[in-house]
């Protein structure tokens, strides 16, 4: 399996195009439109990162084995520094345990005979995955496309019920950027798709459809005016939020913000996805309520994920734990049960 230090490659990427000022972020993404606001945000965020980094290093020196407790939960919510991210994600999600319990399993999946159809489907998506990232360009050296292909292929054989479907390429890509390790990325993928996200990527996508409806129910309770507006358009939640959930906010929110959301996703589970969606909706109620048509609503939901509010990841993450108010897993589970039943009944009632 492939391993490397990405930092060297990124700094190389940055010097390559630094005629005057490089517009490639530390993860390899070219940022032509919003490089200035990103740089300003990062200049302020660096102080937060340094502080968190020192605290995490101290915590991990004292307790090298990552346990789930209130201190660690608080630390995770305040952000995991990049140098510790792979380790914390692996420990919190149970992926580390799986990796250690199954030595050689990942290699054996790659060594086995492959399903030609699966290979072909994954290959088609290779060039569509992060075309704006210098690390995934097929001509870059070494290109991450091979690692991405391996992780997706191994996962497709490991979980035949899911195989491969669109959206998984972006998730695997982010995991590879952060862990710099194929096998870890594979086991994190397994944790996400197999345990943390309920049935998002199966052919019927029942889990995804259910969670979109659950969000609708939560909006009715927490932002009733928006709930009323959305009720005028049947099927609206699929239109406006299916990509939020299926891509886990990749290409929806800025990368630093996505990574902070993922810190909590691996530690606390899928309810954090609702907290993010609710915060975006509650915070932008006035704009949403100005919408007068279906295209207006769709455009508004695109706009509310951009700009200063979501770029300032530290402030945004504080908001997701305050603005939506209390949100227990019990509430979500009850709503999931109710919405799943409704979806299944509607499906069986169709001729």
C-alpha angles and dihedrals in degrees: 000000000000122000132168143144106261094194092075091051094048095049087050089051090050095051092047094064100030099113087142108339128356116235097196116110123220090269095057098259117140109229110192099152104042104022095118097052088042091053092048091050092048092050089060095036093055090075090054091047093051092050092048091045093056092047093048093047090052092047093049092047090054094041111022090174106075110227127185109247139131094272093052091044090053091047092049092051090052090053138272114246113240094247090061099035100096092048095048094044091049093049098041096047098046090244092121091055091050093048092051093045093052108046113183093007096116092050091048091055090054092045094051125092110279132227106245094212092053091049091050094049092051093045091055090059097047098090091042092060111099099330086178094058117094092207093059098047108117091230095051116106113260096010117206090217092093093051090047092050091050094050093048093045093049091047092049090056093041093053106031093171088066101027103167131327134169115278093040090086091062093048093049089046093056091046091053092049090054104037096034084209131100098207094049090048090052093052092045088052088052091051093049100043098033103040117003101047114049110228099318097144106039116114093260091044088210093158092053094047090048094051092050089056091045088056088052090054092047091050090052088056100040103031104021096174091057089044090056093048092050092047088069090068115058113215092016096133091061089053098049107032111023091095091048090059102034093050093036088234095306109150087007100075128027114277098249088053093047091052091051089050089050091051087063094037093059091044104038104022135233098327089082088069088063092047090056094047093046092049091052091049098042093045092051099039095126093054093045092049091055090065112114102182143024093264088050092054093048092048091048092053088053092051098048092065093058134069138041097323095064096031092063092072097179094055092040092054091051088053096052090062094048112028099059092047121214117355117174127191088235090061091048093047091052091049091047091053092050095045094044090053091049092050092049092048091050091048093051091046091059114097 
